[in-house]
Amino acid sequence: MPKWLGDRMTRLSAVMCEAIIHHYGRNELLRRLAHPFWFQSFGAVMGMDWHSSGITTSVVGALKRGLTPLSGELGIHVCGGRGAHSRKTPHELTLIGERVGFDGTGLANASRLVAKVDSAAVQDGFDLYLHGFIVTDDGDWVVVQQGMNGDSKVARRYHWLSEGLKSFVDQPHAAIEGANQGQIINLTDHRAAASRKGQLDLLLDLGPDRIVKTFAEVEHGPTPEPAQAFLPHLVMPAHHDVRESDVVMRRLHGNIAAAAERGPADFSELLMVPGVGARTVRALALVAEVVHGAPCRFSDPGRFSLAHGGKDRHPFPVPLKVYDETIGVLKSAVQKARLGRDEELGALRRLDDQSRQVERYITGPSLKEIVAGEFDQSHLLGGRSVFGWEPAPEETPAKSSKKL
Protein backbone atom coordinates (compact mmCIF):
# COMPACT_ATOMS: atom_id res chain seq x y z
CA MET A 1 0.00 0.00 0.00
CA PRO A 2 1.70 3.24 -1.10
CA LYS A 3 1.77 5.94 1.55
CA TRP A 4 0.09 8.52 -0.69
CA LEU A 5 -2.99 6.28 -0.91
CA GLY A 6 -2.85 4.85 2.61
CA ASP A 7 -2.95 8.31 4.16
CA ARG A 8 -5.98 9.27 2.07
CA MET A 9 -7.77 6.00 2.86
CA THR A 10 -7.25 6.78 6.54
CA ARG A 11 -8.90 10.18 6.22
CA LEU A 12 -11.73 9.10 3.90
CA SER A 13 -12.64 5.98 5.90
CA ALA A 14 -12.78 7.99 9.13
CA VAL A 15 -15.01 10.75 7.76
CA MET A 16 -17.33 8.22 6.05
CA CYS A 17 -17.70 6.34 9.34
CA GLU A 18 -18.45 9.62 11.09
CA ALA A 19 -21.20 10.32 8.57
CA ILE A 20 -22.70 6.83 9.02
CA ILE A 21 -22.62 7.13 12.81
CA HIS A 22 -24.19 10.60 12.60
CA HIS A 23 -27.08 9.35 10.45
CA TYR A 24 -27.59 5.79 11.70
CA GLY A 25 -25.60 5.17 14.89
CA ARG A 26 -22.61 3.05 15.84
CA ASN A 27 -24.39 -0.29 15.65
CA GLU A 28 -25.34 0.33 12.03
CA LEU A 29 -21.67 0.83 11.20
CA LEU A 30 -20.94 -2.54 12.82
CA ARG A 31 -23.71 -4.19 10.77
CA ARG A 32 -22.24 -2.82 7.57
CA LEU A 33 -18.71 -3.94 8.41
CA ALA A 34 -20.17 -7.43 8.97
CA HIS A 35 -21.62 -7.48 5.44
CA PRO A 36 -19.03 -8.74 2.89
CA PHE A 37 -20.47 -6.90 -0.12
CA TRP A 38 -20.56 -3.56 1.71
CA PHE A 39 -17.07 -4.13 3.12
CA GLN A 40 -15.67 -4.80 -0.37
CA SER A 41 -17.47 -1.75 -1.79
CA PHE A 42 -16.16 0.38 1.09
CA GLY A 43 -12.60 -0.57 0.19
CA ALA A 44 -13.20 -0.10 -3.54
CA VAL A 45 -14.59 3.42 -3.18
CA MET A 46 -11.35 4.36 -1.38
CA GLY A 47 -9.11 3.38 -4.30
CA MET A 48 -7.93 -0.05 -3.17
CA ASP A 49 -7.83 -2.91 -5.70
CA TRP A 50 -11.54 -3.61 -6.02
CA HIS A 51 -11.20 -7.38 -6.47
CA SER A 52 -8.35 -7.94 -4.02
CA SER A 53 -8.08 -9.73 -0.70
CA GLY A 54 -5.79 -6.83 0.21
CA ILE A 55 -8.91 -4.74 0.79
CA THR A 56 -9.31 -6.46 4.16
CA THR A 57 -5.87 -5.48 5.43
CA SER A 58 -6.03 -1.96 4.02
CA VAL A 59 -9.55 -1.21 5.32
CA VAL A 60 -8.87 -2.54 8.83
CA GLY A 61 -5.59 -0.64 8.92
CA ALA A 62 -7.18 2.58 7.65
CA LEU A 63 -9.99 2.31 10.20
CA LYS A 64 -7.56 1.76 13.05
CA ARG A 65 -5.44 4.75 12.07
CA GLY A 66 -8.41 6.98 11.30
CA LEU A 67 -10.82 6.13 14.12
CA THR A 68 -8.40 5.72 17.03
CA PRO A 69 -7.91 9.51 17.45
CA LEU A 70 -11.73 9.87 17.35
CA SER A 71 -12.52 6.95 19.69
CA GLY A 72 -13.33 9.19 22.67
CA GLU A 73 -15.74 11.26 20.60
CA LEU A 74 -17.36 8.49 18.55
CA GLY A 75 -17.27 5.73 21.17
CA ILE A 76 -15.83 3.16 18.76
CA HIS A 77 -12.47 1.38 18.98
CA VAL A 78 -10.51 -0.62 16.39
CA CYS A 79 -8.22 -3.33 17.74
CA GLY A 80 -5.96 -5.93 16.17
CA GLY A 81 -4.71 -6.04 12.64
CA ARG A 82 -2.36 -8.20 10.64
CA GLY A 83 0.27 -10.62 11.94
CA ALA A 84 1.72 -9.58 15.29
CA HIS A 85 -0.95 -6.88 15.67
CA SER A 86 -3.67 -9.54 15.66
CA ARG A 87 -2.13 -11.26 18.69
CA LYS A 88 -2.24 -8.01 20.65
CA THR A 89 -6.04 -7.77 20.33
CA PRO A 90 -6.97 -9.28 23.74
CA HIS A 91 -4.54 -6.93 25.53
CA GLU A 92 -5.91 -3.93 23.62
CA LEU A 93 -9.49 -4.86 24.56
CA THR A 94 -8.57 -5.26 28.22
CA LEU A 95 -6.95 -1.82 28.33
CA ILE A 96 -9.85 -0.13 26.53
CA GLY A 97 -12.33 -1.85 28.83
CA GLU A 98 -10.53 -0.47 31.87
CA ARG A 99 -10.66 2.99 30.34
CA VAL A 100 -14.26 3.17 29.08
CA GLY A 101 -15.99 0.70 31.40
CA PHE A 102 -17.01 -2.34 29.34
CA ASP A 103 -15.97 -5.93 30.15
CA GLY A 104 -12.60 -5.91 28.45
CA THR A 105 -11.61 -9.30 29.85
CA GLY A 106 -14.79 -10.89 28.54
CA LEU A 107 -14.27 -9.34 25.10
CA ALA A 108 -10.65 -10.48 25.12
CA ASN A 109 -11.91 -14.03 25.62
CA ALA A 110 -14.41 -13.52 22.80
CA SER A 111 -11.56 -12.40 20.53
CA ARG A 112 -9.56 -15.53 21.32
CA LEU A 113 -12.59 -17.76 20.82
CA VAL A 114 -13.51 -16.23 17.47
CA ALA A 115 -9.96 -16.80 16.24
CA LYS A 116 -9.95 -20.35 17.57
CA VAL A 117 -13.26 -21.21 15.90
CA ASP A 118 -12.10 -20.07 12.46
CA SER A 119 -8.77 -21.86 12.80
CA ALA A 120 -9.85 -25.12 14.48
CA ALA A 121 -13.63 -25.63 14.26
CA VAL A 122 -13.58 -24.50 10.62
CA GLN A 123 -10.81 -26.46 8.91
CA ASP A 124 -10.95 -25.18 5.34
CA GLY A 125 -7.28 -24.86 4.43
CA PHE A 126 -7.03 -21.13 5.23
CA ASP A 127 -4.54 -20.04 7.89
CA LEU A 128 -5.58 -16.89 9.73
CA TYR A 129 -3.22 -13.95 9.46
CA LEU A 130 -5.48 -10.96 10.16
CA HIS A 131 -7.89 -10.33 13.04
CA GLY A 132 -9.70 -7.00 13.36
CA PHE A 133 -11.95 -6.45 16.37
CA ILE A 134 -14.10 -3.27 16.32
CA VAL A 135 -16.03 -2.53 19.52
CA THR A 136 -18.25 0.28 20.78
CA ASP A 137 -18.38 1.82 24.24
CA ASP A 138 -21.50 -0.29 24.83
CA GLY A 139 -19.58 -3.53 24.27
CA ASP A 140 -21.14 -4.33 20.87
CA TRP A 141 -18.62 -5.62 18.36
CA VAL A 142 -17.80 -6.89 14.90
CA VAL A 143 -14.85 -9.08 13.93
CA VAL A 144 -13.34 -9.20 10.47
CA GLN A 145 -10.59 -11.77 10.05
CA GLN A 146 -8.91 -13.31 7.07
CA GLY A 147 -7.00 -16.47 6.23
CA MET A 148 -4.74 -17.43 3.34
CA ASN A 149 -4.50 -20.74 1.51
CA GLY A 150 -0.80 -21.27 0.97
CA ASP A 151 -1.25 -23.55 -2.04
CA SER A 152 -3.76 -21.54 -4.06
CA LYS A 153 -2.65 -18.11 -2.76
CA VAL A 154 -6.33 -17.25 -2.33
CA ALA A 155 -7.76 -15.57 0.77
CA ARG A 156 -11.01 -16.08 2.66
CA ARG A 157 -12.64 -13.49 4.92
CA TYR A 158 -14.78 -14.25 7.97
CA HIS A 159 -17.30 -11.76 9.41
CA TRP A 160 -18.74 -11.95 12.93
CA LEU A 161 -21.31 -9.67 14.58
CA SER A 162 -22.22 -9.67 18.26
CA GLU A 163 -25.78 -8.54 17.52
CA GLY A 164 -27.95 -11.66 17.39
CA LEU A 165 -25.03 -13.98 18.19
CA LYS A 166 -26.43 -16.94 20.14
CA SER A 167 -23.50 -19.33 20.01
CA PHE A 168 -19.83 -19.19 19.13
CA VAL A 169 -19.94 -22.72 17.70
CA ASP A 170 -23.38 -23.07 16.07
CA GLN A 171 -23.71 -20.96 12.90
CA PRO A 172 -21.98 -17.96 14.47
CA HIS A 173 -20.82 -16.16 11.32
CA ALA A 174 -22.49 -13.12 9.84
CA ALA A 175 -20.82 -14.03 6.53
CA ILE A 176 -17.89 -15.85 4.98
CA GLU A 177 -16.34 -14.47 1.80
CA GLY A 178 -14.55 -16.71 -0.67
CA ALA A 179 -14.94 -19.29 -3.40
CA ASN A 180 -16.09 -22.85 -2.69
CA GLN A 181 -13.01 -24.97 -1.96
CA GLY A 182 -14.74 -28.35 -1.87
CA GLN A 183 -15.49 -30.46 1.19
CA ILE A 184 -14.19 -29.11 4.50
CA ILE A 185 -14.55 -29.78 8.20
CA ASN A 186 -17.04 -27.22 9.50
CA LEU A 187 -18.05 -27.93 13.06
CA THR A 188 -19.92 -24.61 13.21
CA ASP A 189 -22.55 -25.91 10.79
CA HIS A 190 -25.84 -26.48 12.60
CA ARG A 191 -25.86 -30.03 11.22
CA ALA A 192 -22.63 -30.70 13.14
CA ALA A 193 -24.29 -30.34 16.56
CA ALA A 194 -24.36 -34.12 17.03
CA SER A 195 -20.70 -34.30 16.05
CA ARG A 196 -19.71 -31.60 18.54
CA LYS A 197 -21.58 -33.37 21.33
CA GLY A 198 -20.23 -36.74 20.30
CA GLN A 199 -16.65 -35.51 20.42
CA LEU A 200 -17.10 -34.27 23.97
CA ASP A 201 -18.80 -37.50 25.01
CA LEU A 202 -16.02 -39.57 23.48
CA LEU A 203 -13.35 -37.54 25.21
CA LEU A 204 -15.05 -37.67 28.60
CA ASP A 205 -16.40 -41.23 28.54
CA LEU A 206 -14.15 -43.34 26.36
CA GLY A 207 -10.65 -41.96 26.61
CA PRO A 208 -8.06 -41.86 23.83
CA ASP A 209 -7.87 -45.62 23.13
CA ARG A 210 -11.61 -46.04 22.63
CA ILE A 211 -11.70 -42.90 20.49
CA VAL A 212 -9.17 -44.41 18.07
CA LYS A 213 -11.12 -47.67 17.94
CA THR A 214 -14.46 -45.96 17.40
CA PHE A 215 -13.02 -43.73 14.68
CA ALA A 216 -11.76 -46.80 12.83
CA GLU A 217 -15.27 -48.28 12.85
CA VAL A 218 -16.91 -45.18 11.39
CA GLU A 219 -17.44 -45.57 7.65
CA HIS A 220 -20.39 -43.30 6.92
CA GLY A 221 -21.79 -40.11 8.38
CA PRO A 222 -25.33 -39.63 9.73
CA THR A 223 -28.37 -39.24 7.49
CA PRO A 224 -28.07 -35.87 5.69
CA GLU A 225 -30.17 -33.05 7.04
CA PRO A 226 -31.46 -30.06 5.07
CA ALA A 227 -28.69 -27.81 3.82
CA GLN A 228 -27.43 -25.01 6.00
CA ALA A 229 -28.97 -21.65 5.24
CA PHE A 230 -26.76 -19.57 2.96
CA LEU A 231 -24.86 -16.62 4.38
CA PRO A 232 -24.16 -13.61 2.18
CA HIS A 233 -21.72 -15.14 -0.30
CA LEU A 234 -19.17 -12.92 -2.05
CA VAL A 235 -16.72 -14.44 -4.52
CA MET A 236 -14.36 -12.00 -6.22
CA PRO A 237 -13.06 -12.70 -9.75
CA ALA A 238 -9.43 -13.42 -10.57
CA HIS A 239 -9.20 -10.74 -13.27
CA HIS A 240 -7.88 -7.32 -12.28
CA ASP A 241 -9.70 -5.15 -14.78
CA VAL A 242 -13.26 -3.98 -14.14
CA ARG A 243 -15.61 -5.45 -16.75
CA GLU A 244 -19.22 -4.68 -17.57
CA SER A 245 -20.11 -8.11 -16.17
CA ASP A 246 -18.77 -6.88 -12.81
CA VAL A 247 -20.97 -3.77 -12.74
CA VAL A 248 -24.74 -3.24 -12.67
CA MET A 249 -24.68 -0.58 -15.37
CA ARG A 250 -28.10 0.89 -14.62
CA ARG A 251 -26.87 1.71 -11.12
CA LEU A 252 -23.70 3.31 -12.48
CA HIS A 253 -25.72 5.34 -14.98
CA GLY A 254 -27.96 6.38 -12.09
CA ASN A 255 -24.92 7.57 -10.10
CA ILE A 256 -23.64 9.57 -13.06
CA ALA A 257 -27.03 11.06 -13.92
CA ALA A 258 -27.73 12.02 -10.30
CA ALA A 259 -24.40 13.82 -10.12
CA ALA A 260 -25.29 15.74 -13.28
CA GLU A 261 -28.88 16.55 -12.30
CA ARG A 262 -28.85 16.77 -8.52
CA GLY A 263 -25.31 18.07 -8.16
CA PRO A 264 -25.84 21.55 -9.59
CA ALA A 265 -28.96 22.00 -7.46
CA ASP A 266 -27.54 20.84 -4.14
CA PHE A 267 -23.86 21.65 -4.55
CA SER A 268 -24.03 25.12 -6.07
CA GLU A 269 -21.98 26.64 -3.26
CA LEU A 270 -19.50 23.77 -3.30
CA LEU A 271 -19.13 24.00 -7.06
CA MET A 272 -18.07 27.62 -6.66
CA VAL A 273 -15.08 26.52 -4.60
CA PRO A 274 -12.02 26.37 -6.90
CA GLY A 275 -11.30 22.84 -8.01
CA VAL A 276 -14.57 21.26 -6.87
CA GLY A 277 -16.47 20.40 -9.99
CA ALA A 278 -18.67 17.86 -11.71
CA ARG A 279 -16.11 15.03 -11.48
CA THR A 280 -15.95 15.36 -7.69
CA VAL A 281 -19.74 15.27 -7.45
CA ARG A 282 -19.69 12.02 -9.46
CA ALA A 283 -17.33 10.54 -6.89
CA LEU A 284 -19.55 11.85 -4.09
CA ALA A 285 -22.55 10.07 -5.63
CA LEU A 286 -20.81 6.72 -5.12
CA VAL A 287 -19.52 7.68 -1.67
CA ALA A 288 -23.06 8.73 -0.72
CA GLU A 289 -24.35 5.30 -1.69
CA VAL A 290 -21.79 3.59 0.55
CA VAL A 291 -23.00 5.82 3.39
CA HIS A 292 -26.73 5.44 2.73
CA GLY A 293 -27.32 2.44 0.45
CA ALA A 294 -29.27 -0.68 1.42
CA PRO A 295 -27.39 -4.04 1.52
CA CYS A 296 -28.84 -5.12 -1.84
CA ARG A 297 -27.05 -2.19 -3.51
CA PHE A 298 -23.57 -3.66 -3.07
CA SER A 299 -23.77 -6.79 -5.20
CA ASP A 300 -21.32 -5.17 -7.66
CA PRO A 301 -18.35 -3.84 -5.63
CA GLY A 302 -16.48 -3.07 -8.85
CA ARG A 303 -18.84 -0.16 -9.52
CA PHE A 304 -17.51 1.73 -6.53
CA SER A 305 -14.00 1.71 -7.94
CA LEU A 306 -15.34 4.20 -10.51
CA ALA A 307 -15.29 6.84 -7.76
CA HIS A 308 -11.54 7.05 -7.16
CA GLY A 309 -10.00 4.43 -9.44
CA GLY A 310 -7.43 1.95 -8.18
CA LYS A 311 -3.78 2.01 -7.17
CA ASP A 312 -2.97 -0.55 -9.91
CA ARG A 313 -4.68 1.53 -12.69
CA HIS A 314 -7.80 -0.66 -12.60
CA PRO A 315 -10.19 0.69 -13.66
CA PHE A 316 -8.04 3.86 -13.96
CA PRO A 317 -5.34 5.67 -11.93
CA VAL A 318 -6.41 7.29 -8.67
CA PRO A 319 -7.39 10.94 -9.40
CA LEU A 320 -5.78 12.53 -6.35
CA LYS A 321 -7.34 15.96 -6.94
CA VAL A 322 -10.82 14.40 -6.92
CA TYR A 323 -9.93 12.19 -3.94
CA ASP A 324 -8.76 15.17 -1.87
CA GLU A 325 -11.81 17.21 -2.84
CA THR A 326 -14.09 14.33 -1.80
CA ILE A 327 -12.41 14.19 1.61
CA GLY A 328 -12.71 17.97 1.93
CA VAL A 329 -16.41 18.03 1.11
CA LEU A 330 -17.20 15.17 3.50
CA LYS A 331 -15.09 16.62 6.29
CA SER A 332 -16.82 19.99 5.95
CA ALA A 333 -20.24 18.34 5.94
CA VAL A 334 -19.51 16.25 9.05
CA GLN A 335 -18.01 19.19 10.95
CA LYS A 336 -21.09 21.32 10.23
CA ALA A 337 -23.39 18.44 11.18
CA ARG A 338 -21.73 18.31 14.62
CA LEU A 339 -22.95 21.88 15.07
CA GLY A 340 -26.48 20.95 14.05
CA ARG A 341 -26.14 22.13 10.46
CA ASP A 342 -27.06 19.14 8.32
CA GLU A 343 -27.45 20.89 4.97
CA GLU A 344 -24.37 19.43 3.32
CA LEU A 345 -24.85 15.90 4.70
CA GLY A 346 -28.46 16.17 3.61
CA ALA A 347 -27.32 17.07 0.11
CA LEU A 348 -25.29 13.85 -0.04
CA ARG A 349 -28.33 11.88 1.06
CA ARG A 350 -30.47 13.46 -1.66
CA LEU A 351 -27.75 12.61 -4.16
CA ASP A 352 -28.09 8.95 -3.24
CA ASP A 353 -31.89 9.13 -3.38
CA GLN A 354 -31.71 10.66 -6.85
CA SER A 355 -29.43 7.88 -8.08
CA ARG A 356 -32.02 5.25 -7.22
CA GLN A 357 -34.84 7.24 -8.79
CA VAL A 358 -33.21 7.89 -12.16
CA GLU A 359 -31.56 4.49 -12.61
CA ARG A 360 -34.96 3.04 -13.51
CA TYR A 361 -35.02 4.83 -16.85
CA ILE A 362 -31.64 6.45 -17.47
CA THR A 363 -29.17 5.17 -20.06
CA GLY A 364 -25.59 6.13 -20.71
CA PRO A 365 -22.21 5.23 -22.18
CA SER A 366 -20.63 1.82 -21.91
CA LEU A 367 -18.14 1.05 -19.16
CA LYS A 368 -15.37 0.99 -21.77
CA GLU A 369 -16.24 4.54 -22.83
CA ILE A 370 -16.43 5.76 -19.22
CA VAL A 371 -13.03 4.29 -18.38
CA ALA A 372 -11.49 5.67 -21.58
CA GLY A 373 -12.73 9.14 -20.64
CA GLU A 374 -11.14 8.80 -17.22
CA PHE A 375 -7.79 7.86 -18.76
CA ASP A 376 -7.99 10.82 -21.14
CA GLN A 377 -8.31 13.31 -18.28
CA SER A 378 -6.31 11.39 -15.68
CA HIS A 379 -3.22 13.62 -15.99
CA LEU A 380 -5.40 16.68 -15.35
CA LEU A 381 -6.88 15.16 -12.18
CA GLY A 382 -3.61 14.16 -10.54
CA GLY A 383 -3.82 10.56 -11.72
CA ARG A 384 -1.43 8.32 -9.82
CA SER A 385 -0.85 4.59 -9.43
CA VAL A 386 1.84 2.29 -8.12
CA PHE A 387 3.50 2.83 -11.52
CA GLY A 388 3.82 6.57 -10.94
CA TRP A 389 2.10 9.74 -12.06
CA GLU A 390 -0.10 9.47 -15.12
CA PRO A 391 1.30 11.36 -18.12
CA ALA A 392 -0.77 13.12 -20.76
CA PRO A 393 -2.13 10.64 -23.36
CA GLU A 394 0.24 11.78 -26.10
CA GLU A 395 3.20 11.20 -23.78
CA THR A 396 2.28 7.60 -23.05
CA PRO A 397 4.54 5.08 -24.85
CA ALA A 398 2.55 3.12 -27.41
CA LYS A 399 3.26 -0.29 -25.85
CA SER A 400 3.06 0.59 -22.16
CA SER A 401 -0.70 0.12 -21.87
CA LYS A 402 -0.43 -3.42 -23.17
CA LYS A 403 2.17 -4.32 -20.58
CA LEU A 404 0.05 -2.92 -17.79
Secondary structure as the mmCIF struct_conf table of DSSP 4:
data_model
#
loop_
_struct_conf.conf_type_id
_struct_conf.id
_struct_conf.beg_label_comp_id
_struct_conf.beg_label_asym_id
_struct_conf.beg_label_seq_id
_struct_conf.end_label_comp_id
_struct_conf.end_label_asym_id
_struct_conf.end_label_seq_id
HELX_RH_AL_P HELX_RH_AL_P1 LYS A 3 TYR A 24
HELX_RH_AL_P HELX_RH_AL_P2 ARG A 26 LEU A 33
TURN_TY1_P TURN_TY1_P1 ALA A 34 ALA A 34
HELX_RH_AL_P HELX_RH_AL_P3 PRO A 36 VAL A 45
TURN_TY1_P TURN_TY1_P2 MET A 46 GLY A 47
BEND BEND1 MET A 48 MET A 48
TURN_TY1_P TURN_TY1_P3 TRP A 50 HIS A 51
TURN_TY1_P TURN_TY1_P4 SER A 53 SER A 53
HELX_RH_AL_P HELX_RH_AL_P4 GLY A 54 LEU A 67
HELX_RH_3T_P HELX_RH_3T_P1 THR A 68 LEU A 70
HELX_RH_AL_P HELX_RH_AL_P5 SER A 71 LEU A 74
STRN STRN1 ILE A 76 ARG A 82
TURN_TY1_P TURN_TY1_P5 GLY A 83 GLY A 83
HELX_RH_AL_P HELX_RH_AL_P6 ALA A 84 ARG A 87
TURN_TY1_P TURN_TY1_P6 LYS A 88 LYS A 88
HELX_RH_AL_P HELX_RH_AL_P7 THR A 89 VAL A 100
BEND BEND2 PHE A 102 PHE A 102
HELX_RH_AL_P HELX_RH_AL_P8 GLY A 104 LYS A 116
HELX_RH_PI_P HELX_RH_PI_P1 VAL A 117 ALA A 121
STRN STRN2 VAL A 122 GLN A 123
BEND BEND3 ASP A 124 GLY A 125
STRN STRN3 ASP A 127 THR A 136
TURN_TY1_P TURN_TY1_P7 ASP A 137 ASP A 138
BEND BEND4 GLY A 139 GLY A 139
STRN STRN4 TRP A 141 ASN A 149
TURN_TY1_P TURN_TY1_P8 GLY A 150 LYS A 153
STRN STRN5 VAL A 154 LEU A 161
BEND BEND5 SER A 162 SER A 162
TURN_TY1_P TURN_TY1_P9 GLU A 163 GLY A 164
BEND BEND6 PHE A 168 GLN A 171
STRN STRN6 HIS A 173 GLU A 177
BEND BEND7 GLY A 178 GLY A 178
BEND BEND8 GLY A 182 GLN A 183
STRN STRN7 ILE A 185 ASN A 186
TURN_TY1_P TURN_TY1_P10 LEU A 187 THR A 188
BEND BEND9 ASP A 189 ASP A 189
HELX_RH_3T_P HELX_RH_3T_P2 HIS A 190 ALA A 192
HELX_RH_AL_P HELX_RH_AL_P9 ALA A 193 ASP A 201
HELX_RH_PI_P HELX_RH_PI_P2 LEU A 202 LEU A 206
HELX_RH_AL_P HELX_RH_AL_P10 GLY A 207 GLU A 217
BEND BEND10 HIS A 220 HIS A 220
HELX_LH_PP_P HELX_LH_PP_P1 PRO A 222 GLU A 225
BEND BEND11 PRO A 226 PRO A 226
HELX_LH_PP_P HELX_LH_PP_P2 ALA A 227 PRO A 232
BEND BEND12 ALA A 238 ALA A 238
BEND BEND13 ASP A 241 ASP A 241
HELX_RH_3T_P HELX_RH_3T_P3 GLU A 244 ASP A 246
BEND BEND14 VAL A 247 VAL A 247
HELX_RH_AL_P HELX_RH_AL_P11 MET A 249 ASP A 266
HELX_RH_AL_P HELX_RH_AL_P12 SER A 268 LEU A 271
TURN_TY1_P TURN_TY1_P11 MET A 272 MET A 272
BEND BEND15 VAL A 273 VAL A 273
TURN_TY1_P TURN_TY1_P12 PRO A 274 GLY A 275
HELX_RH_AL_P HELX_RH_AL_P13 ALA A 278 HIS A 292
HELX_RH_3T_P HELX_RH_3T_P4 PRO A 295 PHE A 298
BEND BEND16 SER A 299 SER A 299
HELX_RH_3T_P HELX_RH_3T_P5 PRO A 301 PHE A 304
HELX_RH_AL_P HELX_RH_AL_P14 SER A 305 HIS A 308
TURN_TY1_P TURN_TY1_P13 LYS A 311 ASP A 312
BEND BEND17 ARG A 313 PHE A 316
STRN STRN8 VAL A 318 PRO A 319
HELX_RH_AL_P HELX_RH_AL_P15 LEU A 320 ARG A 338
TURN_TY1_P TURN_TY1_P14 LEU A 339 GLY A 340
HELX_RH_AL_P HELX_RH_AL_P16 GLU A 343 VAL A 358
TURN_TY1_P TURN_TY1_P15 GLU A 359 TYR A 361
HELX_RH_AL_P HELX_RH_AL_P17 LEU A 367 GLN A 377
HELX_RH_3T_P HELX_RH_3T_P6 SER A 378 LEU A 381
TURN_TY1_P TURN_TY1_P16 GLY A 382 GLY A 382
STRN STRN9 GLY A 383 SER A 385
TURN_TY1_P TURN_TY1_P17 VAL A 386 PHE A 387
STRN STRN10 GLY A 388 TRP A 389
HELX_LH_PP_P HELX_LH_PP_P3 GLU A 390 ALA A 392
HELX_RH_3T_P HELX_RH_3T_P7 PRO A 393 GLU A 395
BEND BEND18 THR A 396 THR A 396
TURN_TY1_P TURN_TY1_P18 ALA A 398 LYS A 399
HELX_RH_AL_P HELX_RH_AL_P18 SER A 400 LYS A 403
#
